[in-house]
Amino acid sequence: MPAQSMPSRPKEAKLFRNNRSQAVRIPVEFELPGNRVLIHREGSKLIIEPVTRPANIVELLADWRKEIPIGPEDQFPTIEDIPSQPEDLF
């Protein structure tokens, strides 16, 4: 995939129908990462961007686990469990 910051020459792409939606066949040199995109309109242009956030909570937690390694020092400390004592409230 080419670097995203480099401008590219326009290339014609094929439009087609997928059930009730219109779809575009993206040429390989414009391939986007992942399987989801954000799309919005600016005047007569459609802007398509890759989704950079996880799609659901399971993916989000999996991403966090990769970024934040959990070691023994990150575990909760052991707390002494002291039995409660009766108190005279009145």
Residue pairs with C-beta under 8 A, 6 or more apart in sequence:
1 29
1 31
1 33
2 8
2 29
8 29
8 30
11 27
11 29
11 30
13 24
13 25
13 26
13 27
13 30
14 24
14 25
15 22
15 23
15 24
15 25
16 22
16 23
16 24
16 25
17 23
26 32
32 48
32 49
32 50
33 50
34 50
34 51
36 50
36 51
36 55
37 48
37 49
37 50
37 51
38 48
38 49
38 50
38 51
39 46
39 47
39 48
39 49
40 46
40 47
41 47
53 60
54 60
54 62
54 63
